[in-house]
Amino acid sequence: MPRRILIIQGHPDPDPARLCRALAEAYAEGAHKAGHEVARLDLAQMDIPLLRSETAFKEEPPTQEIRRAQEALLAAEHVVVIFPLWLGTLPALVKAFFEQTLRPGFAFATKGKGFPKGRLKGRSVRLVVTMGMPALAYRWLYGAHALKGLSRSLFGFVGLKPVRQTLFGMVASASQQRRQGWLDEMRRLGERAR
């Protein structure tokens, strides 16, 4: 059954030669081939201001660009977030995007003193992360804490689940054959909207 997919390209570098960009393109190709509807956000092309206070987070209205991103998120049934691992976590641009986009009133509701309620239920997420280290080392030696934080403390908090992860390690030294295997994997995931 066709699904509405939002691909969030989180590589801060707009260079089209980046692996993250090829992975996003492969996913979109597979999704289109299977009849899914695909929308995209390229964070490197967006003006994403940093939030600097609780007041700004809770009370200042988001920019038009962020509002369009929120609309794209609301329209999606499945979200794919692609980014490189920088200093063991997501790039600051990706974090700034989620801080701006997943605001109170949009992503979660607060009523009185109770625990906030996520407002984005019914949407699944796939995190696709590239890194210089072996993916297994990131998972087992370093605990993949950044991805756990994103999955549980951010996406789970606002109701986005399940959150699946695809990690590609040792990207700088990967052979063409290996890279092609990654692109093929992304096409398959796109076809299945997973």
N, C-alpha and C positions, 0 to 999 in steps of 0.2 A: 504494500500500500504506500503510495507516494507521501513523503513528509516534507515539511518546510524546514530547511536547514539554514542556520546562520554560521558562517565561517568568520571568526575573528582572527585576523593576521596580526600577531603581536610582536613581530620582529621590528625593533625601532629603526633599523636601517632599510630605506626604501629600495636598495639595490636589488634589481630583479634576479641577480645571480645567487641570492641567498637560498640555502636549502629549505628553510621554512617556507619560502614562497613557492618553491617547486612542490613541496608536500601539500600545500593548500590547493594548488592548481590540480594536482593529481586527485585529491579528494573530490574537488568540484567536478572534474571530468567523470569520475565514477558515479557521482550522485546524479549528474545530468543524464548520463547513459541509462540509469535505472528509472528516470522519470521524476526524480525529486526536484523540488523548487529550491534554488540556492540564492541566498543573499550574502553579501560580504561587507565586512568593515576592515579597513586597513589602518591600523593605529598610527603608522608612520606618516600617513597623509592627513591626520586629524590634529587639530589644536586642542590639546587636553591640559587644562590648567591644573596645577597642584592645589589641593585643599590644604588650608593652613590653620583651620580652627573648627571646633565643634559647631559653632554658629554657622559657618559657611556650609558645612556638611548637612546640617539640619534645616537651615532656613533660606539660604541663598538659592535661587532657582538655577537649574542647570542651563548651560548654553544650548543654543539651537542644535548644534552638532551632537551634543550629548542626548538631547531629547529625541533626535532621529535614531540614535543608537538604541535608546530605550524602546522606541517603537519597533525597531527591527528585532530586538530581543523578545518583545511581547508576541510578535508574529511567528516566531520560531517554535518548532516542536523539539528540535535537536540543535545543540550549539557545539561547535568545534572551536577550540582555542589553541592556537599554535604559537609557540614562542621558544627562544633559546634559553637555556639555563645560564644565568649570569650570576657569579659569586654565590652559587648554591641555591638561587631562587629565581623568581621571575624578574624581568627587567622593570625598572621604575615606571616606565611608560605604561606597562600593562597594569601595574598596581594602581597608578593614577587613574587609568580608564575605569577600573572597577570601583574605585572610591567615588568617582564622579557619577557613574551609571547606577550603581546599586544603592541608592539613597533611601532614607526613610520615606514612607508614603508611596514609593514606587516598588521597591524590592521587598520591603517588609513593613508591617503595620505594628504600631505600638498602641496598646489600650491600657490605660491606667498603669498599675505597677506590675502587671503580668509579663511573662516572657514574650518578646516580639514574635509575630507570626509571619512566616515567609509567604510572599505573594506570587512567587514564580513557579509554583508547583506544576507538574505535568510536562516538564522539559528535561531532557537528558543532556549530558555533557560528555564530550571527549576532549581530554587534554592531550596535546601532542607536543612533546618537548625534545629538543635537540640539545646535545651536550658534548663536551670534549672528553669527558671521562667515560669509562664503560658504564652502561646503564645499570648493570647488575651491581656495580660498586656504589652507585648513587642510591639505589634501593636498599641494599643490605648494610653497607658500611656507614652511610650517611643518613639512613632512615627515610630518605625522600620527604623530609619534613616540610619543605615548601609546598609540595603537592598535597600532602596530608592537610596542611593548613587551608589551602585553596578548596579542597574537596569537602572538608568537614566544617571549618569555621566560616567560610565565605559562601560557597555554593549550597551546602547543606542548610545553612542558616536561612537563606532566602528561598529554599524549596527546590533548588535545581538538583535533581538526582534521577537515576544513578549517575555517578561520575566515573567514567572509565579513563584509563591512562595508556598512552602509547609513548614509549621512550626510545629514542634513537641515540646511541652513544658512540663515541670515538668518530665523530663526524668528519673531523679535519683529515683523518688518515683513511677514510673509507674508500674502497675501490669503486669504480664505476658500476661494477656488477652488484655490489652491495647497495649502492644508492638506488640502482634500478629496482632492486628487491623492495626497498622502502617505499618507492613510488608506487609499485604494484600493490603493496599492502594498503597504502592509502586509497588507491582506486577501489579496492575491494571493500574497504570500510565505507567509502562514499556510496558505493552501490547499495550497501545494506543499511545506510543511514545510521551507522553505529559509531 
